[in-house]
Amino acid sequence: MFVCVCNALKERDVRDAARLAGKSCPKAAYAQLGHKPKCGQCLPFAKEVIENARACG
């Protein structure tokens, strides 16, 4: 499923980037992927994806 339509970022991409960056912030995950949020509608969902990934280890 897409997290960010503007940047065509999928859940897996955001989750993996957050793990690599060691951050829990969507903006840091996006930066790891070479993007930044555009419209911002995705940020709450991206944060949820990252938090769930951290909780699962």
C-alpha distance matrix in Angstrom:
0.0 3.8 6.5 9.3 9.9 13.4 13.0 9.9 8.7 5.7 6.0 8.5 10.3 11.0 12.0 14.2 15.7 16.6 18.3 20.1 21.3 22.3 21.2 19.5 19.1 16.0 18.5 19.8 16.5 15.9 19.6 19.2 16.8 19.4 17.8 18.5 17.0 18.2 18.0 17.0 14.9 12.0 14.5 14.7 11.0 11.3 14.5 13.3 10.9 14.0 16.4 14.8 14.9 18.4 19.5 18.5 20.4
3.8 0.0 3.8 5.6 6.3 9.7 9.3 6.6 5.7 4.2 6.0 8.9 9.4 9.6 11.7 13.9 14.5 15.5 17.9 19.3 19.9 21.3 19.9 18.3 17.3 13.8 15.8 17.5 14.4 13.2 16.8 17.0 14.4 16.5 14.5 15.1 13.5 14.5 14.5 13.8 12.1 9.2 12.0 13.0 9.8 9.7 13.3 13.1 11.0 13.6 16.4 15.7 15.7 18.9 20.5 20.0 21.5
6.5 3.8 0.0 3.8 6.5 9.2 8.9 7.7 5.7 5.2 5.6 9.1 9.0 7.8 10.1 12.8 12.8 13.2 16.0 17.7 17.7 18.9 17.0 15.1 13.8 10.4 12.6 14.5 11.8 10.7 14.5 15.1 13.1 15.2 12.8 12.7 10.8 12.4 12.3 10.8 9.4 6.0 8.3 9.5 6.6 6.0 9.8 10.1 8.5 10.8 13.6 13.6 13.9 16.7 18.4 18.6 20.0
9.3 5.6 3.8 0.0 3.8 5.5 5.6 5.6 5.0 6.9 8.6 11.5 10.3 9.1 12.4 14.5 13.6 14.4 17.6 18.6 18.2 19.9 17.8 16.4 14.3 10.5 11.6 14.0 11.8 9.6 13.1 14.4 12.1 13.3 10.4 10.0 8.0 9.0 9.3 8.7 8.0 5.3 8.1 10.5 8.8 7.9 11.5 12.8 11.6 13.3 16.2 16.8 16.9 19.3 21.4 21.8 22.8
9.9 6.3 6.5 3.8 0.0 3.8 5.5 4.7 6.7 8.5 11.1 13.9 12.7 12.4 15.6 17.5 16.7 17.9 21.0 21.7 21.5 23.5 21.5 20.2 18.0 14.2 14.9 17.4 15.2 12.6 15.7 17.1 14.3 15.0 12.0 12.0 10.0 9.6 9.5 10.3 9.2 7.9 11.3 13.5 11.7 11.5 15.1 16.1 14.9 16.9 19.8 20.1 20.2 22.9 24.8 25.0 26.1
13.4 9.7 9.2 5.5 3.8 0.0 3.8 5.7 8.0 11.0 13.6 16.0 14.0 13.5 17.2 18.6 17.1 18.4 21.7 22.0 21.3 23.6 21.5 20.6 17.9 14.2 13.8 16.5 14.9 11.7 14.2 16.2 13.5 13.2 9.9 9.7 7.9 6.6 7.5 9.2 9.4 8.9 11.6 14.6 13.7 12.9 16.2 18.0 17.0 18.4 21.4 22.3 22.2 24.4 26.8 27.2 28.0
13.0 9.3 8.9 5.6 5.5 3.8 0.0 3.8 5.5 9.1 12.0 13.7 11.1 11.1 14.8 15.7 14.0 15.8 19.0 18.8 18.4 21.0 19.4 18.9 16.5 12.8 12.4 14.3 12.4 9.1 11.5 12.9 9.9 9.8 7.0 8.1 7.7 7.9 10.0 10.9 11.7 10.0 12.1 15.3 14.1 12.3 15.7 17.6 16.1 16.9 20.3 21.2 20.4 22.6 25.3 25.5 25.9
9.9 6.6 7.7 5.6 4.7 5.7 3.8 0.0 3.8 6.5 10.0 11.6 9.7 10.6 14.0 14.8 14.1 16.2 18.9 19.1 19.3 21.7 20.5 19.8 18.0 14.3 14.7 16.3 13.7 11.0 13.8 14.4 11.1 12.0 10.0 11.5 10.9 11.3 12.6 13.3 13.0 10.9 13.5 16.0 13.9 12.5 16.2 17.4 15.3 16.7 20.1 20.3 19.5 22.2 24.6 24.3 24.9
8.7 5.7 5.7 5.0 6.7 8.0 5.5 3.8 0.0 3.8 6.8 8.3 6.2 6.8 10.2 11.2 10.6 12.5 15.2 15.6 16.0 18.2 17.0 16.4 15.0 11.4 12.4 13.6 10.5 8.6 11.8 11.9 8.9 10.9 9.2 10.7 10.4 12.0 13.4 13.0 12.9 9.8 11.7 14.1 11.8 9.7 13.3 14.4 12.0 13.1 16.7 16.9 15.8 18.5 21.0 20.7 21.2
5.7 4.2 5.2 6.9 8.5 11.0 9.1 6.5 3.8 0.0 3.8 5.4 5.3 6.4 8.6 10.1 10.8 12.5 14.5 15.6 16.6 18.2 17.3 16.4 15.8 12.5 14.4 15.2 11.7 10.9 14.3 13.7 11.1 13.8 12.6 13.9 13.4 15.2 16.1 15.1 14.3 10.9 12.7 14.2 11.1 9.5 13.0 13.2 10.2 12.0 15.3 14.7 13.6 16.8 18.9 18.2 19.0
6.0 6.0 5.6 8.6 11.1 13.6 12.0 10.0 6.8 3.8 0.0 3.8 5.5 5.3 6.0 8.5 9.9 10.6 12.3 14.3 15.4 16.2 15.4 14.0 14.0 11.3 14.0 14.6 11.1 11.4 14.9 14.0 12.3 15.5 14.4 15.2 14.4 16.8 17.4 15.6 14.6 10.9 12.0 12.6 9.3 7.6 10.6 10.1 6.8 8.8 11.9 10.9 10.0 13.3 15.2 14.5 15.6
8.5 8.9 9.1 11.5 13.9 16.0 13.7 11.6 8.3 5.4 3.8 0.0 3.8 5.6 5.1 6.0 8.4 9.9 10.6 12.2 14.1 15.1 15.2 14.6 15.2 12.9 15.4 15.0 11.3 12.1 15.1 13.2 11.6 15.2 15.1 16.6 16.6 19.2 20.3 18.7 18.1 14.3 15.0 15.9 12.8 10.6 13.0 12.7 8.9 9.9 13.1 11.9 9.8 13.0 15.2 13.8 14.2
10.3 9.4 9.0 10.3 12.7 14.0 11.1 9.7 6.2 5.3 5.5 3.8 0.0 3.8 5.5 5.3 6.0 8.5 10.0 10.5 12.1 13.9 13.9 13.9 13.8 11.3 13.0 12.5 8.7 9.0 11.6 9.8 7.9 11.4 11.5 13.4 14.1 16.7 18.5 17.1 17.2 13.6 14.1 15.8 13.3 10.4 13.0 13.8 10.4 10.5 14.2 13.9 11.7 14.3 17.1 16.2 16.1
11.0 9.6 7.8 9.1 12.4 13.5 11.1 10.6 6.8 6.4 5.3 5.6 3.8 0.0 3.8 5.5 5.1 6.1 8.6 9.9 10.4 11.9 11.0 10.4 10.2 7.7 9.8 9.6 5.9 6.9 10.0 8.9 8.0 11.3 10.7 11.7 11.9 15.0 16.5 14.5 14.8 11.1 10.9 12.6 10.5 7.1 9.3 10.7 7.7 7.3 11.1 11.6 9.8 12.0 15.0 14.9 14.8
12.0 11.7 10.1 12.4 15.6 17.2 14.8 14.0 10.2 8.6 6.0 5.1 5.5 3.8 0.0 3.8 5.5 5.3 6.4 8.8 10.0 10.4 10.2 9.6 10.7 9.3 12.1 11.2 7.8 10.0 12.7 10.9 10.8 14.4 14.3 15.1 15.3 18.5 19.8 17.4 17.4 13.6 13.0 13.7 11.5 8.5 9.6 10.0 6.6 5.6 9.0 8.9 6.4 8.8 11.7 11.3 11.1
14.2 13.9 12.8 14.5 17.5 18.6 15.7 14.8 11.2 10.1 8.5 6.0 5.3 5.5 3.8 0.0 3.8 5.4 5.1 6.2 8.6 9.7 10.7 11.4 12.6 11.5 13.5 11.7 8.2 10.5 12.3 9.5 9.5 13.3 14.2 15.8 16.8 20.1 21.9 19.9 20.3 16.6 16.0 17.2 15.1 11.8 13.0 13.8 10.4 8.9 12.2 12.1 8.9 10.7 13.8 12.9 11.8
15.7 14.5 12.8 13.6 16.7 17.1 14.0 14.1 10.6 10.8 9.9 8.4 6.0 5.1 5.5 3.8 0.0 3.8 5.4 5.1 6.0 8.3 8.7 10.0 10.5 9.3 10.4 8.3 5.0 7.3 8.6 5.8 6.5 10.0 11.1 12.6 14.2 17.6 19.8 17.9 18.9 15.5 14.5 16.4 15.0 11.3 12.4 14.1 11.4 9.4 12.8 13.8 11.0 12.0 15.6 15.5 14.1
16.6 15.5 13.2 14.4 17.9 18.4 15.8 16.2 12.5 12.5 10.6 9.9 8.5 6.1 5.3 5.4 3.8 0.0 3.8 5.5 5.1 5.8 5.4 6.4 7.6 7.5 9.3 7.1 4.6 8.2 9.5 7.6 9.3 12.5 12.9 13.4 14.4 18.1 19.9 17.3 18.3 14.9 13.2 14.5 13.6 9.9 9.9 11.8 9.6 6.7 9.7 11.3 8.8 9.0 12.7 13.3 12.0
18.3 17.9 16.0 17.6 21.0 21.7 19.0 18.9 15.2 14.5 12.3 10.6 10.0 8.6 6.4 5.1 5.4 3.8 0.0 3.8 5.5 5.0 6.8 8.3 10.6 11.2 13.0 10.3 8.2 11.7 12.6 9.9 11.7 15.0 16.0 17.0 18.2 21.8 23.6 21.1 21.9 18.4 16.7 17.7 16.4 13.0 12.7 13.9 11.4 8.4 10.7 11.7 8.4 8.1 11.8 11.7 9.5
20.1 19.3 17.7 18.6 21.7 22.0 18.8 19.1 15.6 15.6 14.3 12.2 10.5 9.9 8.8 6.2 5.1 5.5 3.8 0.0 3.8 5.5 8.0 10.7 12.2 12.5 13.3 10.1 8.3 11.3 11.2 7.9 10.1 13.0 14.9 16.4 18.3 21.9 24.2 22.1 23.4 20.0 18.4 20.0 18.9 15.3 15.4 17.0 14.5 11.7 14.2 15.4 12.1 11.8 15.5 15.3 12.9
21.3 19.9 17.7 18.2 21.5 21.3 18.4 19.3 16.0 16.6 15.4 14.1 12.1 10.4 10.0 8.6 6.0 5.1 5.5 3.8 0.0 3.8 5.3 8.6 9.6 10.5 10.7 7.1 6.6 9.8 9.1 6.6 9.8 12.1 13.6 14.4 16.4 20.1 22.5 20.2 21.9 18.9 16.8 18.6 18.2 14.5 14.1 16.5 14.7 11.4 13.8 15.8 13.1 12.3 16.1 16.8 14.5
22.3 21.3 18.9 19.9 23.5 23.6 21.0 21.7 18.2 18.2 16.2 15.1 13.9 11.9 10.4 9.7 8.3 5.8 5.0 5.5 3.8 0.0 3.8 7.0 9.3 11.2 12.2 8.9 8.8 12.4 12.2 10.2 13.2 15.6 16.7 17.0 18.5 22.3 24.2 21.5 22.9 19.8 17.4 18.5 18.2 14.8 13.6 15.5 14.1 10.5 11.9 14.1 11.5 9.7 13.4 14.4 11.9
21.2 19.9 17.0 17.8 21.5 21.5 19.4 20.5 17.0 17.3 15.4 15.2 13.9 11.0 10.2 10.7 8.7 5.4 6.8 8.0 5.3 3.8 0.0 3.8 5.6 8.1 9.2 6.5 7.1 10.7 10.8 9.9 12.9 15.0 15.3 14.8 15.8 19.6 21.2 18.3 19.8 17.0 14.2 15.3 15.6 12.3 10.6 13.1 12.4 8.7 10.1 13.0 11.3 9.6 13.1 14.9 13.2
19.5 18.3 15.1 16.4 20.2 20.6 18.9 19.8 16.4 16.4 14.0 14.6 13.9 10.4 9.6 11.4 10.0 6.4 8.3 10.7 8.6 7.0 3.8 0.0 3.8 6.6 8.9 7.6 7.8 11.1 12.3 12.0 14.3 16.5 16.0 14.9 15.0 18.7 19.7 16.4 17.5 14.7 11.7 12.1 12.5 9.7 7.3 9.7 9.7 6.1 6.8 10.2 9.5 8.0 11.0 13.3 12.6
19.1 17.3 13.8 14.3 18.0 17.9 16.5 18.0 15.0 15.8 14.0 15.2 13.8 10.2 10.7 12.6 10.5 7.6 10.6 12.2 9.6 9.3 5.6 3.8 0.0 3.8 5.4 5.4 6.5 8.8 10.1 10.9 12.9 14.5 13.4 11.8 11.7 15.3 16.4 13.1 14.7 12.3 9.1 10.3 11.4 8.5 6.6 10.0 10.5 7.7 9.1 12.5 12.2 11.4 14.3 16.6 16.1
16.0 13.8 10.4 10.5 14.2 14.2 12.8 14.3 11.4 12.5 11.3 12.9 11.3 7.7 9.3 11.5 9.3 7.5 11.2 12.5 10.5 11.2 8.1 6.6 3.8 0.0 3.8 5.4 5.0 6.1 8.5 9.8 10.7 12.4 10.6 9.1 8.5 12.2 13.3 10.3 11.8 9.0 6.4 8.5 9.1 5.8 5.6 9.2 9.1 7.4 9.9 12.6 12.3 12.7 15.5 17.2 17.2
18.5 15.8 12.6 11.6 14.9 13.8 12.4 14.7 12.4 14.4 14.0 15.4 13.0 9.8 12.1 13.5 10.4 9.3 13.0 13.3 10.7 12.2 9.2 8.9 5.4 3.8 0.0 3.8 5.4 5.1 6.1 8.6 9.9 10.4 8.6 6.4 6.9 10.5 12.4 10.0 12.5 10.5 8.1 11.1 12.1 9.0 9.2 12.9 12.8 11.0 13.5 16.3 15.8 15.9 18.9 20.7 20.2
19.8 17.5 14.5 14.0 17.4 16.5 14.3 16.3 13.6 15.2 14.6 15.0 12.5 9.6 11.2 11.7 8.3 7.1 10.3 10.1 7.1 8.9 6.5 7.6 5.4 5.4 3.8 0.0 3.8 5.4 5.0 6.2 8.7 9.7 9.4 8.5 10.1 13.8 16.1 13.8 16.1 13.7 11.3 13.8 14.4 10.9 10.7 14.1 13.4 10.8 13.4 16.2 14.9 14.5 18.0 19.5 18.4
16.5 14.4 11.8 11.8 15.2 14.9 12.4 13.7 10.5 11.7 11.1 11.3 8.7 5.9 7.8 8.2 5.0 4.6 8.2 8.3 6.6 8.8 7.1 7.8 6.5 5.0 5.4 3.8 0.0 3.8 5.4 5.1 6.6 8.9 8.6 8.8 10.2 13.8 16.0 13.8 15.5 12.4 10.8 13.2 12.8 9.0 9.7 12.6 11.0 8.8 12.0 14.1 12.4 12.9 16.4 17.3 16.4
15.9 13.2 10.7 9.6 12.6 11.7 9.1 11.0 8.6 10.9 11.4 12.1 9.0 6.9 10.0 10.5 7.3 8.2 11.7 11.3 9.8 12.4 10.7 11.1 8.8 6.1 5.1 5.4 3.8 0.0 3.8 5.4 5.1 6.3 5.0 5.4 7.1 10.6 13.2 11.7 13.7 11.0 10.1 13.3 12.9 9.4 11.1 14.1 12.7 11.4 14.8 16.7 15.3 16.3 19.6 20.4 19.9
19.6 16.8 14.5 13.1 15.7 14.2 11.5 13.8 11.8 14.3 14.9 15.1 11.6 10.0 12.7 12.3 8.6 9.5 12.6 11.2 9.1 12.2 10.8 12.3 10.1 8.5 6.1 5.0 5.4 3.8 0.0 3.8 5.2 4.8 5.2 5.9 9.0 12.1 15.2 14.0 16.6 14.4 13.1 16.4 16.5 12.9 14.0 17.3 16.0 14.1 17.2 19.5 17.8 18.2 21.8 22.7 21.5
19.2 17.0 15.1 14.4 17.1 16.2 12.9 14.4 11.9 13.7 14.0 13.2 9.8 8.9 10.9 9.5 5.8 7.6 9.9 7.9 6.6 10.2 9.9 12.0 10.9 9.8 8.6 6.2 5.1 5.4 3.8 0.0 3.8 5.5 7.5 9.3 12.1 15.3 18.3 16.9 19.0 16.2 15.1 17.9 17.4 13.6 14.7 17.5 15.5 13.4 16.7 18.5 16.2 16.6 20.4 20.8 19.3
16.8 14.4 13.1 12.1 14.3 13.5 9.9 11.1 8.9 11.1 12.3 11.6 7.9 8.0 10.8 9.5 6.5 9.3 11.7 10.1 9.8 13.2 12.9 14.3 12.9 10.7 9.9 8.7 6.6 5.1 5.2 3.8 0.0 3.8 5.6 8.5 11.1 13.9 16.9 16.1 17.9 15.0 14.8 17.8 16.8 13.3 15.3 17.7 15.4 14.1 17.8 19.1 16.9 18.1 21.6 21.7 20.6
19.4 16.5 15.2 13.3 15.0 13.2 9.8 12.0 10.9 13.8 15.5 15.2 11.4 11.3 14.4 13.3 10.0 12.5 15.0 13.0 12.1 15.6 15.0 16.5 14.5 12.4 10.4 9.7 8.9 6.3 4.8 5.5 3.8 0.0 3.8 7.1 10.5 12.7 16.1 16.0 18.3 16.1 15.9 19.3 18.8 15.5 17.4 20.3 18.4 17.1 20.7 22.3 20.3 21.4 24.9 25.2 24.1
17.8 14.5 12.8 10.4 12.0 9.9 7.0 10.0 9.2 12.6 14.4 15.1 11.5 10.7 14.3 14.2 11.1 12.9 16.0 14.9 13.6 16.7 15.3 16.0 13.4 10.6 8.6 9.4 8.6 5.0 5.2 7.5 5.6 3.8 0.0 3.8 6.9 8.9 12.3 12.4 14.7 12.9 12.9 16.6 16.3 13.3 15.5 18.5 17.0 16.2 19.7 21.4 20.1 21.3 24.6 25.2 24.6
18.5 15.1 12.7 10.0 12.0 9.7 8.1 11.5 10.7 13.9 15.2 16.6 13.4 11.7 15.1 15.8 12.6 13.4 17.0 16.4 14.4 17.0 14.8 14.9 11.8 9.1 6.4 8.5 8.8 5.4 5.9 9.3 8.5 7.1 3.8 0.0 3.8 6.3 9.7 9.3 12.3 11.0 10.5 14.3 14.8 12.1 13.9 17.2 16.5 15.7 18.8 20.9 20.2 21.1 24.2 25.3 25.0
17.0 13.5 10.8 8.0 10.0 7.9 7.7 10.9 10.4 13.4 14.4 16.6 14.1 11.9 15.3 16.8 14.2 14.4 18.2 18.3 16.4 18.5 15.8 15.0 11.7 8.5 6.9 10.1 10.2 7.1 9.0 12.1 11.1 10.5 6.9 3.8 0.0 3.8 6.3 5.6 8.6 7.8 7.6 11.4 12.2 10.3 12.3 15.3 15.2 15.1 17.8 19.9 19.8 20.9 23.6 24.9 25.1
18.2 14.5 12.4 9.0 9.6 6.6 7.9 11.3 12.0 15.2 16.8 19.2 16.7 15.0 18.5 20.1 17.6 18.1 21.8 21.9 20.1 22.3 19.6 18.7 15.3 12.2 10.5 13.8 13.8 10.6 12.1 15.3 13.9 12.7 8.9 6.3 3.8 0.0 3.8 5.6 8.4 9.0 9.9 13.4 14.2 13.1 15.3 18.0 18.1 18.4 21.0 23.0 23.1 24.4 27.0 28.2 28.6
18.0 14.5 12.3 9.3 9.5 7.5 10.0 12.6 13.4 16.1 17.4 20.3 18.5 16.5 19.8 21.9 19.8 19.9 23.6 24.2 22.5 24.2 21.2 19.7 16.4 13.3 12.4 16.1 16.0 13.2 15.2 18.3 16.9 16.1 12.3 9.7 6.3 3.8 0.0 3.8 5.7 7.8 9.1 12.0 13.1 13.0 15.1 17.4 18.0 18.9 21.1 22.9 23.6 25.0 27.1 28.6 29.4
17.0 13.8 10.8 8.7 10.3 9.2 10.9 13.3 13.0 15.1 15.6 18.7 17.1 14.5 17.4 19.9 17.9 17.3 21.1 22.1 20.2 21.5 18.3 16.4 13.1 10.3 10.0 13.8 13.8 11.7 14.0 16.9 16.1 16.0 12.4 9.3 5.6 5.6 3.8 0.0 3.8 5.4 5.6 8.5 10.1 10.0 11.6 14.0 15.0 15.8 17.6 19.6 20.6 21.8 23.8 25.5 26.4
14.9 12.1 9.4 8.0 9.2 9.4 11.7 13.0 12.9 14.3 14.6 18.1 17.2 14.8 17.4 20.3 18.9 18.3 21.9 23.4 21.9 22.9 19.8 17.5 14.7 11.8 12.5 16.1 15.5 13.7 16.6 19.0 17.9 18.3 14.7 12.3 8.6 8.4 5.7 3.8 0.0 3.8 5.8 7.2 8.3 9.5 11.3 12.8 14.0 15.6 17.2 18.6 20.0 21.6 23.1 24.7 26.1
12.0 9.2 6.0 5.3 7.9 8.9 10.0 10.9 9.8 10.9 10.9 14.3 13.6 11.1 13.6 16.6 15.5 14.9 18.4 20.0 18.9 19.8 17.0 14.7 12.3 9.0 10.5 13.7 12.4 11.0 14.4 16.2 15.0 16.1 12.9 11.0 7.8 9.0 7.8 5.4 3.8 0.0 3.8 5.8 5.5 6.0 8.6 10.1 10.6 12.2 14.2 15.5 16.5 18.3 20.0 21.3 22.6
14.5 12.0 8.3 8.1 11.3 11.6 12.1 13.5 11.7 12.7 12.0 15.0 14.1 10.9 13.0 16.0 14.5 13.2 16.7 18.4 16.8 17.4 14.2 11.7 9.1 6.4 8.1 11.3 10.8 10.1 13.1 15.1 14.8 15.9 12.9 10.5 7.6 9.9 9.1 5.6 5.8 3.8 0.0 3.8 5.5 5.0 6.0 8.6 9.8 10.4 12.1 14.1 15.2 16.4 18.2 20.0 21.0
14.7 13.0 9.5 10.5 13.5 14.6 15.3 16.0 14.1 14.2 12.6 15.9 15.8 12.6 13.7 17.2 16.4 14.5 17.7 20.0 18.6 18.5 15.3 12.1 10.3 8.5 11.1 13.8 13.2 13.3 16.4 17.9 17.8 19.3 16.6 14.3 11.4 13.4 12.0 8.5 7.2 5.8 3.8 0.0 3.8 5.5 5.2 6.3 8.8 10.0 10.6 12.4 14.4 15.5 16.5 18.6 20.2
11.0 9.8 6.6 8.8 11.7 13.7 14.1 13.9 11.8 11.1 9.3 12.8 13.3 10.5 11.5 15.1 15.0 13.6 16.4 18.9 18.2 18.2 15.6 12.5 11.4 9.1 12.1 14.4 12.8 12.9 16.5 17.4 16.8 18.8 16.3 14.8 12.2 14.2 13.1 10.1 8.3 5.5 5.5 3.8 0.0 3.8 5.4 5.0 6.2 8.7 9.8 10.5 12.4 14.3 15.3 16.6 18.5
11.3 9.7 6.0 7.9 11.5 12.9 12.3 12.5 9.7 9.5 7.6 10.6 10.4 7.1 8.5 11.8 11.3 9.9 13.0 15.3 14.5 14.8 12.3 9.7 8.5 5.8 9.0 10.9 9.0 9.4 12.9 13.6 13.3 15.5 13.3 12.1 10.3 13.1 13.0 10.0 9.5 6.0 5.0 5.5 3.8 0.0 3.8 5.4 5.1 6.2 8.6 9.9 10.7 12.4 14.3 15.5 16.7
14.5 13.3 9.8 11.5 15.1 16.2 15.7 16.2 13.3 13.0 10.6 13.0 13.0 9.3 9.6 13.0 12.4 9.9 12.7 15.4 14.1 13.6 10.6 7.3 6.6 5.6 9.2 10.7 9.7 11.1 14.0 14.7 15.3 17.4 15.5 13.9 12.3 15.3 15.1 11.6 11.3 8.6 6.0 5.2 5.4 3.8 0.0 3.8 5.5 5.1 6.1 8.6 9.9 10.6 12.2 14.3 15.4
13.3 13.1 10.1 12.8 16.1 18.0 17.6 17.4 14.4 13.2 10.1 12.7 13.8 10.7 10.0 13.8 14.1 11.8 13.9 17.0 16.5 15.5 13.1 9.7 10.0 9.2 12.9 14.1 12.6 14.1 17.3 17.5 17.7 20.3 18.5 17.2 15.3 18.0 17.4 14.0 12.8 10.1 8.6 6.3 5.0 5.4 3.8 0.0 3.8 5.4 5.1 6.1 8.5 9.9 10.5 12.3 14.3
10.9 11.0 8.5 11.6 14.9 17.0 16.1 15.3 12.0 10.2 6.8 8.9 10.4 7.7 6.6 10.4 11.4 9.6 11.4 14.5 14.7 14.1 12.4 9.7 10.5 9.1 12.8 13.4 11.0 12.7 16.0 15.5 15.4 18.4 17.0 16.5 15.2 18.1 18.0 15.0 14.0 10.6 9.8 8.8 6.2 5.1 5.5 3.8 0.0 3.8 5.6 5.2 6.2 8.7 10.0 10.8 12.4
14.0 13.6 10.8 13.3 16.9 18.4 16.9 16.7 13.1 12.0 8.8 9.9 10.5 7.3 5.6 8.9 9.4 6.7 8.4 11.7 11.4 10.5 8.7 6.1 7.7 7.4 11.0 10.8 8.8 11.4 14.1 13.4 14.1 17.1 16.2 15.7 15.1 18.4 18.9 15.8 15.6 12.2 10.4 10.0 8.7 6.2 5.1 5.4 3.8 0.0 3.8 5.5 5.1 6.2 8.7 10.0 10.6
16.4 16.4 13.6 16.2 19.8 21.4 20.3 20.1 16.7 15.3 11.9 13.1 14.2 11.1 9.0 12.2 12.8 9.7 10.7 14.2 13.8 11.9 10.1 6.8 9.1 9.9 13.5 13.4 12.0 14.8 17.2 16.7 17.8 20.7 19.7 18.8 17.8 21.0 21.1 17.6 17.2 14.2 12.1 10.6 9.8 8.6 6.1 5.1 5.6 3.8 0.0 3.8 5.4 5.1 6.2 8.7 9.9
14.8 15.7 13.6 16.8 20.1 22.3 21.2 20.3 16.9 14.7 10.9 11.9 13.9 11.6 8.9 12.1 13.8 11.3 11.7 15.4 15.8 14.1 13.0 10.2 12.5 12.6 16.3 16.2 14.1 16.7 19.5 18.5 19.1 22.3 21.4 20.9 19.9 23.0 22.9 19.6 18.6 15.5 14.1 12.4 10.5 9.9 8.6 6.1 5.2 5.5 3.8 0.0 3.8 5.4 5.1 6.3 8.7
14.9 15.7 13.9 16.9 20.2 22.2 20.4 19.5 15.8 13.6 10.0 9.8 11.7 9.8 6.4 8.9 11.0 8.8 8.4 12.1 13.1 11.5 11.3 9.5 12.2 12.3 15.8 14.9 12.4 15.3 17.8 16.2 16.9 20.3 20.1 20.2 19.8 23.1 23.6 20.6 20.0 16.5 15.2 14.4 12.4 10.7 9.9 8.5 6.2 5.1 5.4 3.8 0.0 3.8 5.4 5.2 6.2
18.4 18.9 16.7 19.3 22.9 24.4 22.6 22.2 18.5 16.8 13.3 13.0 14.3 12.0 8.8 10.7 12.0 9.0 8.1 11.8 12.3 9.7 9.6 8.0 11.4 12.7 15.9 14.5 12.9 16.3 18.2 16.6 18.1 21.4 21.3 21.1 20.9 24.4 25.0 21.8 21.6 18.3 16.4 15.5 14.3 12.4 10.6 9.9 8.7 6.2 5.1 5.4 3.8 0.0 3.8 5.4 5.1
19.5 20.5 18.4 21.4 24.8 26.8 25.3 24.6 21.0 18.9 15.2 15.2 17.1 15.0 11.7 13.8 15.6 12.7 11.8 15.5 16.1 13.4 13.1 11.0 14.3 15.5 18.9 18.0 16.4 19.6 21.8 20.4 21.6 24.9 24.6 24.2 23.6 27.0 27.1 23.8 23.1 20.0 18.2 16.5 15.3 14.3 12.2 10.5 10.0 8.7 6.2 5.1 5.4 3.8 0.0 3.8 5.5
18.5 20.0 18.6 21.8 25.0 27.2 25.5 24.3 20.7 18.2 14.5 13.8 16.2 14.9 11.3 12.9 15.5 13.3 11.7 15.3 16.8 14.4 14.9 13.3 16.6 17.2 20.7 19.5 17.3 20.4 22.7 20.8 21.7 25.2 25.2 25.3 24.9 28.2 28.6 25.5 24.7 21.3 20.0 18.6 16.6 15.5 14.3 12.3 10.8 10.0 8.7 6.3 5.2 5.4 3.8 0.0 3.8
20.4 21.5 20.0 22.8 26.1 28.0 25.9 24.9 21.2 19.0 15.6 14.2 16.1 14.8 11.1 11.8 14.1 12.0 9.5 12.9 14.5 11.9 13.2 12.6 16.1 17.2 20.2 18.4 16.4 19.9 21.5 19.3 20.6 24.1 24.6 25.0 25.1 28.6 29.4 26.4 26.1 22.6 21.0 20.2 18.5 16.7 15.4 14.3 12.4 10.6 9.9 8.7 6.2 5.1 5.5 3.8 0.0
